[in-house]
């Protein structure tokens, strides 16, 4: 539940930031009108409502690549002949294949 609230808060803050820096421009072009119901001599007359409409303009973000000079460290690898101890595993077959193991 906390994660959902955190995601919603981050989304609202991101939307507010996008509007503040001019990345999104939202303008209302027509207002909302509530539907109406009238009663006249036992007859009901309804009037349709209207949802608001908005004009949204969004900015664009350009992504590309360019050439620039960057200081890059160089690494030199030298191979020296050194003697080190390494583990060794030796597998020995039984002396006689017909011998039965009686250890329990």
N, C-alpha and C positions, 0 to 999 in steps of 0.2 A: 504494500500500500504506500509506504514511504517512497519507494522507487518511482511510482507513478506520479506522485506529487512533485518529486524532484525533476522528473522529465518535463512535466507541465510548466514548472517554474522556469526551467532553462529555456523552453520554447517561447514563453511569453517575454522573457528578458531578451532573447535573440530577436524577436519581432520588434520590440521597442527600440533596440539598438539599430536595427536595419532602417526603421522609419526615421530615427534621429540623424543618422549619417546621410540620409537621402537615397538609400538604395531602393526603398519602396515608397511610392507616393499613392495614397488611397484617397479618392474623392467620392463623395456620395452624389449621384446624379439625380436620383428621385427618392422622395421620402417614403416611409412606410405609412400605410393607411389601414387602420383596423376595419374588419368587416362589420357591417351594421345590420341589425334586425329591428324591424318596426312592426307594431301590431296596429291595424286600422280596421275597425268593424269586424273583428274576429278573423281577419286575414293577416297572415304574416308576409311581410315584404323584406327581402334580404338585399343587401348591397355588398358587392364583392370588395374584398380588401386588396391591398397591393403590397408586395414585398419590396423592401428597399433595393435599389441597385447601386452598384459602385463601379467606378472606373479606377483600375489599378494599373499603374505603370511601374515597371521594375527596371533597375539598372542592370548593367552587365559587368561581368568580371572577365578580364582577359588573362589568359595563361599562355605562356610561351617560353622560349629558350633564347638565351643570348650568350655571347662570348665575353668572358672576363678573365683576368689573370688572378689566380689564387695561389698563395704559398702552400705547397704540399710537402710534408716531410717525406724523406726517402729512407727506406729501411734496407740495410745490407745484411744478407744472410751468408754466414761462412760455415762450411762443413769441415770440422776437424775430426780426425780419426781418434776416437777415445774408446777405451775399453771400460765397459760397465757390466755389472752383474744383472742377469735377467732370469726370471723364473723358468724352470724347465719341468715338463711333465713327461714321464716315461710310463708306457703301458706295457706290461709283461703278460703274455699269455700263460695259462696254467701249464705246468710241466707235462701233465698227461691229460688229454681231453676226456678220457673215460673215468677220471676220478670224480667221485661224488662228494660234494661238500656236506659234511655232517655237523657242522656247527649250528647250534640252535640257540 
